[in-house]
Amino acid sequence: MYFLRKASKARVKSITWIFYKILLRRYSYKFGYQIPFNAIIGEGFYIGHQGNVIINEKAVIGKNCNIAPGVTIGQTVRGEKCGVPVIGDFVWMGTNSIIVGGIRIGNDVLIAPGAFVNFDVPDHSIVIGNPGKIISRPDATSGYIDFIRPE
């Protein structure tokens, strides 16, 4: 994340930008992360373990979100939900969960491992299963998001 943020803040095609982009690409291959430097990712982003994490370059991820290995945040190119997801604050995404389409994931949402989400999810919810099922619960991510960056 350090090199991702540095590359996104550097002036495009400057020596600094090229340096950080090369380091970002090297570490992407080394650790299995595909997170483009122009994705919008909020403060407090946390990847729990090493493993494949794929994020579309147009995705928007809010503050204090946790991602487990195998998560895919992707784009749908046709249909009524075409586009990329917008993910709110305090969202925990479990192992091998898939989030696709022009959808909105609310704040304080837990996406269970293996869940397939291609629909809007309201705030304070848990999504389980494939196809996903929404369970409303206050403090849905309580005990799951441990690394919170204060405001």
N, C-alpha and C positions, 0 to 999 in steps of 0.2 A: 504494500500500500504506500510505503514511503516513496518508492520510485514512480509509482503511478501518479501520485499527487505532484511530485516534482516535474514530471514530464508534462502534465496537463497545465501547469502554471508557467512553464518556460515558453519563450517566444518560438513559434513554429519555425523549423529549419535552422535554428541557431545551433551553435556548437553544444550548448548546454542541453537543448532539446534532443539532439542526436545522441549524446552521451546517455541521458536517462532512458531514452527509447531503447537503446541497445541493451542496457542493464535490465530494463523491464522485460524485453523479449527473452533474454537469457534466463531470468528467474521464472518466467512463465513456463518455459520448457522444462526447467529443472524441477519445479514443484507441481506442475500440472494445472496451473491456473490460466484461464483465458479471460482476462479482464482488460478490455481495451482502455487506453488512457483517456479517451473522451467520454466514458460512461460517467454519469452523475451519481456519485456515492457520498452519502453524508458522513459526518464525524462519528467515530466510535464503531466503525465497521469491523467485524471480527470473523475470521475464518477459523473454525474450531480445530481442524486437523488437516494434515496434508492429504490431498486427493484432488481429483478433477472437479473444478468449479468453472462453469461456463456462463458468462454474462454477456448479453447483447450490448453492443456499443451505444445504443440509444436508450437503454434501460435507466430508470431513475430509482435509486434506493435511498431511503431516508436515514435518519440518525439512529445509532445504536442498534444496528441489525446484526444478527449472528447467522452464519451460514455453515452448514456441515458439508462433508465431502459428497461429491456426486450431484450437487444441485445444478440445475440448468434453468436459467432465466432467458427465455428466447422470444423470438418474434413469430407472429403468424402473418402470412402474406396474402391471405384471402379469407373471405367470409365476413360476417358482421363484426367479429372481434379482431380484425386485422390490426396489427401494431405491436407495440412492446409494453410490458407491464410497468406500472408506477407503484412502487412499494413504499408504504408509510414508515413511520418511526416505530422502534421497538418490535421488530418482526423477527421471529426465530424460524429458520427454514431447516427442516430435518434432512437427514441423509437421503440421497436419491430422489428428492422432491423435484417436480417439474412445474414451472410457472411460465405459461405462454399466453400470448395474445395481448390485445389492447385493453387490459383490465386494470382495476385499481384494487390493491391490497391495503386495507385500512391500518390504523395504528394498533399496537398491542395485539398482534395476531401470531398464533403458533401454527405453522404448517407442519404436520406430522411427517415422519419419514415415509417415503414412497408415495406421497400424495400427488395427484395430478390436478393442477388448478388452472382452469381456463375460463373462469367466471369471477365477477367482482366479489370481494369479501369485505363485509362490514367490520368496523372497529370492534375490539374485544371479542375475538372469535378464535375457534380452533377448527382447522380443516383436516379431516382424516379421509383416507381411502382413495381408491381409483375406480370410478370417478369420485371426486371430492364431495364430502358432506360437511356442512357447516354446523358447528355447535357453538352457541353463544355462551360466553363465560367471562365475567369480570376478572381482571388480572390474569388473562390467558397465558402470558409469558412469565408470570411470577415463578422464580426459581430457575428459569432457563437462561435469561439474559443476565450474565454475571459481570460483564465488563461494560459498564456504563460510563460514558464520557460526560462529565458534568457540563452544564451550560454556562 
